[in-house]
Amino acid sequence: MEDNFDDFDFEGYMEESNKEWDSKMEQWKDRMVLEAIETNYGNILENGINNWHVKHLALADLRALNETLHFMTDHYIELEEYEKCAILKKEIKKVNAALHLTKDM
């Protein structure tokens, strides 16, 4: 039996496979981000963010925490879940206060 692969479009096949792979990876990433947001929010709701810990974080960690809280807030604004935004805003105020203290040093 003779194989006739002369007309097989390998480049097209690989390009389509890569598009499908990229799409699946993007979906997976989106699910992981949503899961992280919900997990973080649940922990914040249950425990809050400890003032002492915030005051003792390194500047880079404070900035990262601030960025994360804003990212979460933007997500909930998009979903129109404003009660969650209000809870996050209280925590953002703690982080902002610590950031201002750090800048004054």
DOVEXDREN-103451 format. One record per residue: x, y, z of N, C-alpha, C in turn. Coordinates in steps of 0.001 Angstrom, whole numbers, plus 524288, in hexadecimal, padded with zeros to 5 digits. Example, Ala and Ser with C-alpha at 12.3 -4.5 7.8 and 13.67 -1.06 7.14 Angstrom:
<rs>
833867E9C681E788300C7EE6C81E78833907F31C81E78
832327F73681BA8835667FBDC81BE4832648001E81EBE
</rs>
This chain:
<rs>
8034B7FB648000080000800008000080373804D580000
802468084B7FCA58057E80CF67FBF78030E811937FED8
8065C8145A801F3804918190E804A48053381DB1800FF
8013F820F1800D180183825837FD82800A982A5F800E7
804F782C3C8031F804BC830D0806848069B835B9803B8
80728835737FEAC80912839F47FBC38056983EA77FC37
8005883DA17FCD87FCB3841F97FD1B7FB3A8437A802BE
7FDD184113806977FCBE8424E80C177FF348478B80D74
7FC1A84B0B80F977FDD78504B8110A7FFAF8503F816BB
8048884EC88176F806BA84E5E81CB4806D7853A581F74
80863857BB81CC38089B85CF781F1A8032F85EB9820DE
7FF5185DE781D9D7F9F785F4D81EFF7F80385C23823A0
7F95785720823A27F7D6853B8827F37FA3C8559C82D11
7FF3A856EA82D00801EE858BD831B47FFCE85E018337B
7FEB88616882FC77FC958668A831277F744865F7833CD
7F3F28629F831B17EEC4861B7833FB7EF4585F2A83956
7F2EB85B81839E77F3D4858F083EF07F5B885CE7842F5
7F9278606C841577FB1A8646E844EB7F6BA868218469B
7F34386984843017EEE186CE7844617EB6086A4184869
7EA5686544847987E7128625784B427E9C4861F485098
7EED0860D7850907F1DC86081855637F1D9865C285836
7F2D3869F0855547F2DD86F29857A87ED8D8707985A0D
7E96A86F13857677E42C8701A8595F7E33186D2585E73
7E4B68684085E9A7E40286521863577E75686743867D1
7EC04868EC866AB7EF6886B2086ABF7ED328704686CC9
7EAFF87367869607E89F8786086AF97E3E68775986E7A
7E0B68737E86D137DC36872178704F7DDFD8702E875A7
7E20486CFD875C17E41A86AF187AAE7E62786F6B87E0B
7E9098730687BA87EB228778187E857E6B887AC0880D7
7E2B087BBD87DCC7DE3987EC587FAA7DB9C87C2088457
7DB0D876F2884077D8BB874128886C7DC248747488D4A
7E13E8742288CA17E4D487475891167E4AC879E489391
7E45C87DEB890517E40C8834B8925A7DEFC883FC8956B
7DAA28821C893417D59E88287895FD7D5B787F8A89B1F
7D7FC87AF989B137D85E877E289FDC7DBBC87AAD8A3EF
7E00487D0C8A23F7E36287FF88A5D37E080884A78A820
7DDA4887738A4DA7DAA888BFD8A6B57D6B788A4A8AAD0
7D3C3886368A9B17CFBF8846C8AD5D7D225882548B26B
7D67387F858B2057D91D87D838B6AC7DB2F881FE8B9FC
7DDBD885C08B7727DFBD88A508BA497DB4C88D4F8BCE4
7D71688E1B8BA037D2AE890FB8BC317D07488E158C0ED
7CFDE888FF8C0807CDE0885E28C4DF7D14D8866A8C9B4
7D6718864A8C8E17DA11886EB8CD447D9C088C658CF9A
7D9428904F8CC4F7D8C9895B18CE2E7D3B6896578D130
7CF86894368CF1C7CA728949C8D1B27CAA1892038D70F
7CD1588D898D7507CD4E88A928DC347D12088CF48E024
7D5B488EB38DE437D9DE8904F8E1D47DB648960C8E175
7D9F88989B8DD3F7DBEB89DE48DC587E1C489DB28DB3E
7E4108A23A8DABD7E9BC8A2918DA1D7EBC48A50D8DF21
7EF3F8A25D8E1B17F1388A3FB8E6C57F4898A8EC8E64E
7F30E8ACEB8E9587F5E98B1E78E9437FBAF8B1318EA81
7FCD78AE018EE59802508AD348EFE8805718AAF98EB56
8033B8A70E8E8BD805F98A4A68E448806C48A8938DFDF
802BA8ABA88DEDB8031F8AF8D8DAAA8078A8B3658DBD5
807DC8B51A8E0A980BD58B8EF8E22B8115B8B6B98E1F3
811D58B1928E213816F98AF298E217818738AC978DCE1
815478AD618D8F7816948AB568D3C381ABF8AEC38D137
81DE78AC548CE0C821B08AF448CAE481EA98B2938C6F3
820FD8B6C78C54281E768BA618C1A581C918B78D8BCB5
81FC88B4278BA8C81E418B1478B5D0819768ADDD8B6D6
819408AB7F8BB6F814C28A8388BCC580FDB8AB7F8BDA1
810808B0138BFEE80C0F8B3A68C098809D98B54C8BB56
80D5C8B6958B7D380BA08B8268B294808D78B3B58AFCC
80AEE8AEF68B060808818AA668ADED8031F8A9588B047
802AA8A9E08B5657FDA38A9228B7FC7F9BF8AD478B62A
7FB7F8B20E8B5CC7F82C8B6558B3EE7F64C8B53F8AE5B
7F9D58B3888AB147F8778B24D8A5A57F47D8ADD18A566
7F54A8A9E78A8A97F1B38A5738A8CC7EC438A71D8AA8E
7EC0A8AA4B8AEA77E6F28AC1F8B0957E41E8AF6D8AC87
7E7038B2AE8A9B47E4978B5CA8A58B7E2C88B2578A102
7E5E38AE6789FAD7E4648AABE89B8C7DF528A7FB89D0C
7DF058A64B8A1EF7DA4D8A3AF8A3D47D5A38A76E8A3A6
7D67B8AC3D8A5547D24A8B0218A5517D0508B11189FC2
7D3E98B19E89C157D2598B25D8969D7CF0A8ADC2894AC
7D0928A9188963C7CDA88A46A894BC7C8108A4B2896CC
7C77B8A61B89BC67C2458A65489E137BF0F8AAED89C09
7C19A8AF2689AA07BECD8B37B898237BC8A8B1A8892ED
7BFAF8AECE890067BDE58ACC488AFD7B9138A94A88B9F
7B8E88A65F88FF17B4788A2EC891077B0158A5AF893FB
7B0F28AAB1895287AD3A8ADDD8981C7AC1B8AB9389D7F
7B0258A97689FF87AFC58A7698A5497B2308AB728A8F7
7AF4B8AF9E8A9BB7B15A8B42C8AC777B2138B34A8B24C
7AF1F8AFB68B4927AFE48AE958BA1E7B5538AC3C8BB13
7B7248A9388B76F7BC6C8A7108B7E07C07E8AB628B72F
7BF518AF0C8B3C37C2DB8B3808B2F77C3668B6AA8B7FB
7BF1E8B7508BACB7BF378BA558BFA57C2BB8B7B78C3B1
7C27D8B29B8C3F97C5D78AFBF8C7A77CB8E8B0498C610
7CC9C8AFCE8C10D7D1FE8B0598BF2E7D3FE8B5E78BFF4
7D0928B9C28BF6C7D2308BF358C0187D4478C0278C595
7D1DE8BDBE8C9817D3C18BE3B8CEEB7D9508BC1E8CF66
7DA528B7DB8CCCA7DF888B57B8CD0A7E3798B8B78C9F1
7E1C18BAFC8C5AA7E52A8BE638C28E7E6D58C3188C5CD
7E3428C51F8C8F47E4968C9928CC517E8F78C8248D019
7E8DD8C36B8D23B7ED0D8C1A88D5C07F2478C18D8D2DF
7F2288BF6E8CE2E7F6FB8BEF58CB1A7F8E98C4628C992
7F5648C7C38C7E77F6EE8CD168C6757F9518CFF58CB11
7F7178CF4C8CFC17F93C8D1CD8D46E7FECE8CFE08D563
7FFAC8CAD38D4CC804EC8C8A48D58C808A48CA908D14C
806B88CB0D8CC8B80A098CD0C8C84F80BA98D2AD8C963
8081A8D5C78CB64809638DB498CCA380D448DB938D11E
80CBB8D81C8D4F0810848D7F88D941815F68D67B8D74D
816158D2DF8D3B881B038D1078D18481DA78D55F8CE6B
81A9E8D86E8CB9781CDE8DCBF8C86C81F178E10C8CBE0
81CC28E1A88D09181E988E5BA8D421823B28E4578D6D1
825388DF6D8D69A829FF8DDBA8D94382ED58DF118D640
</rs>
